[in-house]
Amino acid sequence: QNTFTSFAPRVSLDWRYAEDSTLYATYSKGIRPGGFNAALVTSTPATIAQLQAIVPNAGLTFDEEELENFEIGLKSTWLGGRARTQVTIFKNEWKNGQVANSVPVVAPGGVANLITLTVNNGTADLQGLEFEGEIRATENLRLMATFGYND
């Protein structure tokens, strides 16, 4: 039995520094509650031992996941409204990421089964850059492009 309590704020600031351009900054925090691996409740000790040999951090429960997001971006409209661009840079801190795994185990009698488990993968720092652009070249032709870099 466990209880998860969370606070997930989101704060965004926009600055329209020119008629067709906005600079923005955002901070947000997202949380996914923890839970339990139902497949382990009815598994035999031998099956649990097999699972933990393959996935050492597998357990009956897994912790809640958190993602903190920091983002700065620029949105602009050009050429009398015929073109628009958006550029964003971001940095995320991902803690206790929940990852589902299908793990093969051999039951008595030699039958292989897949058991799905959720485990926490620790902490990861994510960062990147995204670009979106669109231009209406003519009344019937629209060109769009996107680019993303993630580390």
Disulfide bonds with the S-S distance in Angstrom:
none
